Amino acid sequence: MPIGVTLDVLLQRRGMTLTELSERIDLTLANLSILKTGKAKAIRFSTLEAICRELNCQPGDLINYSSPPPS
């Protein structure tokens, strides 16, 4: 999938664990882990807002798009 999630990079830069973020935004560790590993099919704007608020980032810092190689 050409959409990537850089949650692990942002957490490392902020010195925060996935568990700590989970507690701060009141989202299960399992759901955050699915997002972190790139297995999520969707993300709610409210979740995106909470993550950006806690990590002091913009949505584009968390999600990126890579063009698929030409066929």
MODELLER restraints for C-alpha pairs under 7 A, 6 or more apart:
rsr = mdl.restraints
at = mdl.atoms
rsr.add(forms.Gaussian(group=physical.xy_distance, feature=features.Distance(at['CA:2:A'], at['CA:65:A']), mean=5.50, stdev=0.5))
rsr.add(forms.Gaussian(group=physical.xy_distance, feature=features.Distance(at['CA:2:A'], at['CA:66:A']), mean=4.89, stdev=0.5))
rsr.add(forms.Gaussian(group=physical.xy_distance, feature=features.Distance(at['CA:2:A'], at['CA:67:A']), mean=6.08, stdev=0.5))
rsr.add(forms.Gaussian(group=physical.xy_distance, feature=features.Distance(at['CA:2:A'], at['CA:68:A']), mean=6.12, stdev=0.5))
rsr.add(forms.Gaussian(group=physical.xy_distance, feature=features.Distance(at['CA:3:A'], at['CA:63:A']), mean=6.92, stdev=0.5))
rsr.add(forms.Gaussian(group=physical.xy_distance, feature=features.Distance(at['CA:3:A'], at['CA:64:A']), mean=5.72, stdev=0.5))
rsr.add(forms.Gaussian(group=physical.xy_distance, feature=features.Distance(at['CA:3:A'], at['CA:65:A']), mean=4.62, stdev=0.5))
rsr.add(forms.Gaussian(group=physical.xy_distance, feature=features.Distance(at['CA:3:A'], at['CA:66:A']), mean=6.43, stdev=0.5))
rsr.add(forms.Gaussian(group=physical.xy_distance, feature=features.Distance(at['CA:4:A'], at['CA:38:A']), mean=6.42, stdev=0.5))
rsr.add(forms.Gaussian(group=physical.xy_distance, feature=features.Distance(at['CA:4:A'], at['CA:63:A']), mean=5.68, stdev=0.5))
rsr.add(forms.Gaussian(group=physical.xy_distance, feature=features.Distance(at['CA:4:A'], at['CA:64:A']), mean=5.14, stdev=0.5))
rsr.add(forms.Gaussian(group=physical.xy_distance, feature=features.Distance(at['CA:4:A'], at['CA:65:A']), mean=6.17, stdev=0.5))
rsr.add(forms.Gaussian(group=physical.xy_distance, feature=features.Distance(at['CA:5:A'], at['CA:36:A']), mean=6.35, stdev=0.5))
rsr.add(forms.Gaussian(group=physical.xy_distance, feature=features.Distance(at['CA:5:A'], at['CA:38:A']), mean=5.99, stdev=0.5))
rsr.add(forms.Gaussian(group=physical.xy_distance, feature=features.Distance(at['CA:5:A'], at['CA:62:A']), mean=5.63, stdev=0.5))
rsr.add(forms.Gaussian(group=physical.xy_distance, feature=features.Distance(at['CA:5:A'], at['CA:63:A']), mean=4.68, stdev=0.5))
rsr.add(forms.Gaussian(group=physical.xy_distance, feature=features.Distance(at['CA:5:A'], at['CA:64:A']), mean=6.43, stdev=0.5))
rsr.add(forms.Gaussian(group=physical.xy_distance, feature=features.Distance(at['CA:6:A'], at['CA:62:A']), mean=5.09, stdev=0.5))
rsr.add(forms.Gaussian(group=physical.xy_distance, feature=features.Distance(at['CA:6:A'], at['CA:63:A']), mean=6.29, stdev=0.5))
rsr.add(forms.Gaussian(group=physical.xy_distance, feature=features.Distance(at['CA:7:A'], at['CA:36:A']), mean=5.48, stdev=0.5))
rsr.add(forms.Gaussian(group=physical.xy_distance, feature=features.Distance(at['CA:7:A'], at['CA:62:A']), mean=5.83, stdev=0.5))
rsr.add(forms.Gaussian(group=physical.xy_distance, feature=features.Distance(at['CA:8:A'], at['CA:36:A']), mean=6.36, stdev=0.5))
rsr.add(forms.Gaussian(group=physical.xy_distance, feature=features.Distance(at['CA:11:A'], at['CA:17:A']), mean=6.29, stdev=0.5))
rsr.add(forms.Gaussian(group=physical.xy_distance, feature=features.Distance(at['CA:14:A'], at['CA:55:A']), mean=6.96, stdev=0.5))
rsr.add(forms.Gaussian(group=physical.xy_distance, feature=features.Distance(at['CA:19:A'], at['CA:29:A']), mean=6.16, stdev=0.5))
rsr.add(forms.Gaussian(group=physical.xy_distance, feature=features.Distance(at['CA:22:A'], at['CA:28:A']), mean=5.92, stdev=0.5))
rsr.add(forms.Gaussian(group=physical.xy_distance, feature=features.Distance(at['CA:22:A'], at['CA:29:A']), mean=5.55, stdev=0.5))
rsr.add(forms.Gaussian(group=physical.xy_distance, feature=features.Distance(at['CA:22:A'], at['CA:32:A']), mean=6.88, stdev=0.5))
rsr.add(forms.Gaussian(group=physical.xy_distance, feature=features.Distance(at['CA:25:A'], at['CA:50:A']), mean=5.87, stdev=0.5))
rsr.add(forms.Gaussian(group=physical.xy_distance, feature=features.Distance(at['CA:25:A'], at['CA:51:A']), mean=6.92, stdev=0.5))
rsr.add(forms.Gaussian(group=physical.xy_distance, feature=features.Distance(at['CA:34:A'], at['CA:40:A']), mean=5.48, stdev=0.5))
rsr.add(forms.Gaussian(group=physical.xy_distance, feature=features.Distance(at['CA:48:A'], at['CA:59:A']), mean=6.92, stdev=0.5))
rsr.add(forms.Gaussian(group=physical.xy_distance, feature=features.Distance(at['CA:52:A'], at['CA:58:A']), mean=5.85, stdev=0.5))
rsr.add(forms.Gaussian(group=physical.xy_distance, feature=features.Distance(at['CA:52:A'], at['CA:59:A']), mean=6.53, stdev=0.5))
